[in-house]
Amino acid sequence: MTRKPRLLVVEDEEAIRAGLVDVFVFHGYEVAAVADGRQGLARALAERFDLVLLDVMLPGLDGFAVCEAIREQDRELPIIMLTAKVADEDIVNGLRLGADDYVGKPFGVQELVLRVEAVLRRTRGAVDEARHLVLDADARIDVAALSGAIDGVEQRFTRREMDILRYLHAHSDRPVAREELLREVWGYARHLELETRTVDIHVAKLRRKLERDVREPARLVTVRGAGYRLVTACD
């Protein structure tokens, strides 16, 4: 018998929390739900979940603090943040702390279900075709370990960051558009204009780990009008 995917919903508004539980149970998920950040963090770290739906505004610990604490111990657990604020600084902060994506309130239930399905599909379907990604003599990445030696410094990557690197490495002969990354890495069949920020922020995080000088990228470059390209030793 196939195991049902397990979701953890961390949401303090009772009506929204109950609604999310009902929706995802109806769609075949096993769902646990808590109303504050401290409980959410404790359960996320103590139990096995496939994905966390995490509200930003929470009592106890806010969603940003919970996300950061989860990422300190688990770089693979997918996190989608739910936020009533769609200000750039809130979005940037959540993604920089390690969230896979964000959904602004009010949101369409079907859209949220599709996003969760897309993230889980990518997570379950990720197969490491290569054990290592070698960019050059000073940048070697261990795919399975989610880590790498970059210019003599050990760097740690989240699962989403590694998925981006793997896709760019597999297509290093050409630039990859933001829309293609949203479709192939995030699994979105469609996207909103704001969602391209998700890609840009993840790329900015990767550059801080990969580049000697983020102001002049040499390994993860922008090709004007075309997208991003990962430069490898064979280029």
N, C-alpha and C positions, 0 to 999 in steps of 0.2 A: 504494500500500500504506500502510495506517495505521501511523503510528509508535507503537511500544510506549511506554507511560509508563515513565520511568526513576526508580527509587527509590535513595536512598542510605541504607543501614542502618549506623548507628554504634553498635556494641554489643560490649562486651569479653568477654562470656561466649560461648565458642565454640559451645556447643550451641544457645543461643538464636539466635545470629547465623546459623548454618548452617540452622536451622529456618526462620527468616524468609526467607532466600534461597530455600529450596525452595518454601515456600508461595507467595510472590509470583511466582516464575518459573512455577509451576503455573497461577497465575491470569492469566498473560499479560504480566507486567511484565519489564522489563530491570532487573536489580538489581546494584548495586555494594555491597560491604560492607567495612568497616574496623573495627579493634579498639580504636582509641584516639582521643581527642579532637583531637589535633593533625592526624592524618591526615584525620579527618572534616572539619575546618574547611578544610583545604587543598583537598580534593576538592570540597566544596560550593561554594567560591568559584571554582574553576578550571574546573569542568565544568558542563554543563547537566543539571539534575535537575528532576523535576516535584514531588518531595516528599522530605523527609528524616525518617527515623525515628531519633530521637536519644535514646540512653540517658542518664540523669542521672549515674550513677556510672561515670566513665571514667578511665583513666590518662592522663597528659599534661595534658589540659584536661578539666574536668568538663563535663557537658552544658549547664549554665547559662552557662558562659563561652563555649562554642561557639555557643549560641543567640544570645547578645548580640553576638558578633563577626560572625555571619552577618547579623544585622539592621542592623548599622552600614553594611553594604554592599549588602544586598539586602532590600528591604521586602516583596517579593512571594513569595519561595520558601516554600511551606507547610512547617511544622515540626510534627510530632507527637512529644511527649516521652514516653519510656517510663521509668517510675519504680517502684522497689520500695517507695518511701516514698509514702504518700498523706497525709502530714501537711499541714495547711493551709498552713504556711509554704513548703513545697516547691512545692506546686501554685501558690500565689500568685506565688512568685518566678519560676517558669518562664513563666507567662502574662504577667507584667509585662515580662519580657525579650523578649517577642515571639512565643512559641510559639502556634500556632493551637489546640492542644489537648494533652491528656495522657492516657495510658492506664496504669493501675496494673498492676504485676505481682503475681501471675500473671494473665495475660489470656487470654481465649478467642481462638483464632486467627481464627475466623470474624468475631467482633466487630471485631477489628483490621482485617481485610480490608474490612469494610463501612465502617469509619471512613475508611480511606484512600480508598476509592471515593467516599465522600460529599465529602471535601475536594477531590478532583480534579474531581469533577463540578461543584462550585460554582465552582472556579477557572476551568475551561474554559468554563463557561456564563455567566460574568460578562460582561454587555454593558453598557457605560456608556450608559444612555439619555440622560443629560444630561452635558454637559461640566463644568458647574459646579453646586455645591449652594450656594445663598445662604440663609443662616439669618437674617441681618439686615445692616444697613449695615456692621457691623464684623466680620462673619464670612462669608468667601467661600472655598469649597473647590474646588480643581481636581482633579476625579476622576481623570483620566488620569495626572496628575503625582504623585498621592498626597501632596499638600501643600495648604496653605491659609494665608491671611492672617487671623489671629484677633486682633482688638484691636491691630493693628499689628505683630504678631509672627508670623514664619513658623513654621508647625508642619508636621511630617512625620507621615504616617500609614502604618501597615502595610496590606497588602491586606485582611486580615481586618477591621481597623478601618474601612476604606473600605466594605467590603461591608455592615457594620452600619449605617453612616451612610446609605448608599444605600437600604437597606431601610426604615429609620426615616423617611427623607425622603419616600419614595414612599407611606408610610402615616402622614404627619404629622397627619392628621385624627383620629387615635385613638391610644390607648396600645397598645403591642405587648408581649405577654406573653413572658417568658423562654422558655417552651416553644415559642412560635412562632418566635422567633429561632433556637433550636437546630434546629428543623425546616427553616426557610427559608434561613437563612444558613449554618449548619453542615451542613445536609443530613441530619440524624439523624431516622430514622423513629421511634426511641424514645430514651429517655434515662434515666439514673440520677439520683437526687436530687442527688448531688454535682456533676453536670455543670452544674447551674444556676449554680454558682460560676464556671464558665468565662464565662458571660454577664456576671455581676456584675463580675468583674475587668476584662473588656474595657471595660465601661461606665465603670468607675472610671478607667481609663487615658484614655478619650476625654474625660471631664470635666476631667482635668488639662490637656488641650489646648484645650478649648472654653470653659471657664467662667472668668469673672473671679474668682469665689469658689466653690470646690468645695463649701464648706459650705452654700451657698445656690444650687443650680443653677438657671439661668434658661433655658438652651438645651436641655439634655438632662435632663429632669425625670423623677422617679419618680411614677407615679400609684398610690397605695396600693391594693393588691389587684388591680391590672390590668396593671402592667408599666411600660415606659419609653415616653416620648413625646419626639420631637424638635420643638422649638418653632421655627417659621419666621416670616419677616417678614409673611407673609400671614395668620397666625393672629390 
